[in-house]
Amino acid sequence: MARTFDVIAIGTGSAASAVASHCRDAGWQVAIVDSRPFGGTCTLRGCDPKKVLVGAAEAIDWIRRMKGKGIQAEKLQIDWPELMRFKRSFTEPVPKRREDGFAKAGIAAFHGWARFVGPTTVQVGEETLEGRYVVIAVGMVPQELGIPGAEHLTTSDQFLELNELPRKILFIGGGYIAFEFAHVAARAGSQVTVLHRGPRPLPLFDPDLVDQLVERTRELGVDVHLGTEAIGIEKSSGELIVRALASEERSTFQTEMVVHAAGRVPEIKDLNLDAVGIECEKRGVRVNEFLQSVSIPAVYAAGDAAASGGAPLAPVASYEGQLVAANLLKGNHQRSNYVGIPSVVFTIPPLAAVGLSECGAREQNLRFRVKKEMTSTWYSSRRIAETYSGYKVLVEEGTDRILGAHILGSEAGEVINLFALAIRSGMRATDLKHMLFAYPTSSSNMTRML
């Protein structure tokens, strides 16, 4: 016999957990389903554990930069096994804590693969769950590369669980995962290679600042190859051989590990969506402005699973989960708003962006001024011996609206939040320029950036 619920949430990450908790607080009968350990990508396999590793690499890098400036750093190194034990102190308690939280709240939790057998009916193992509504909020998985030897690839999930770090590592791809992990691995002592098939990596960030970051990455010792496509992987004598193509010329790279960092897609392939009429595309379930399925009104999607206008970021997933819950409880009345959502690639130094790029502003035929500068001579960079830092800010002519901000530097991830606040709340550049910030802080640099 099927068990009935007001809403069934598929996934246990930021979006699904927000839906489940808000609907349960309203007195609804709620079920939540996940085939993986409860907690979601960000908490277990993404942002949080990654930032622990990045933090160690930042500490190493800061001290090395200060060598000869009052700091002795001859024997400094990362103890990888010890660092991983520290990382696991954050991730290992999460699944039980999350499951206990669901039980305490009265949310029925199910472990297993969810498969639609009707528009709002889900099969999980031997259990059949029927809901008035279903919310699809699964995470992402590495996209299939379709190259020979793909079975030899290591995923980012697996990289985050390595007990030992290989001496030689090659990353296929040029996005967040490749650059963040490359910066960590290189500072932990590995020989690192990055293969990116496009002419410039990190395409969502400002190209001028990306060029600076690539230069810094190469200075670190990472072998970055642009315009180079991996076309096959072979195993030979305990090593992996990566075959690549660049400008119609073939080459090979020898390494001990090949990490898949060439993009991720929503994990919806096995949900049986087509069979029940739930329309989807490469970016996920097709939804309207209320995050409601365009084909099955009783189905909603949020986070990485939704083909919405939001980026695949944990704060966006949490926001969308809250929005979906509000629309379920009170009818469709809250529309998604993705203005001023910041994004950061946690390299060392980090690179951050919010709002429009120069190209995006021109495509909208906006009239704007650009202020930009490399800032390695500024006090905030000099005092920590950071030789790669800069910014670019776009301000609309006439309205004085901040259209976009792009920052490379040690505190970029924090300063970008202030620009995001300004963009999302409609503050003018003049408003920020006249702010009195605590000094000396990186935030106080905002007045010079405008």
Secondary structure, 3 states (H helix, E strand, C coil): CCEEEEEEEECCCHHHHHHHHHHHHCCCCEEEEECCCCCHHHHHHCHHHHHHHHHHHHHHHHHHHCECCCECCCCCCCCHHHHHHHHHHHHCCHHHHHHHHHHHHCCEEEECCEEEEECCEEEECCEEEEEEEEEECCCEEECCCCCCCHHHEECHHHHCCCCCCCCEEEEECCCHHHHHHHHHHHHCCCEEEEEECCCCCCCCCCHHHHHHHHHHHHHCCCEEEECCEEEEEEEECCEEEEEEEECCEEEEEEECEEEECCCEEECCCCCCHHHHCCCEECCEEEECCCCEECCCCCEEECHHHEECCCCCCHHHHHHHHHHHHHHHHHCCCCCCCCCCCCEEECCCCCEEEEECCHHHHHHCCCCEEEEEEECCCCHHHHCCCCCCCEEEEEEECCCCEEEEEEEECCCHHHHHHHHHHHHHHCCEHHHHHCCCCCCCCCHHHHHHHC
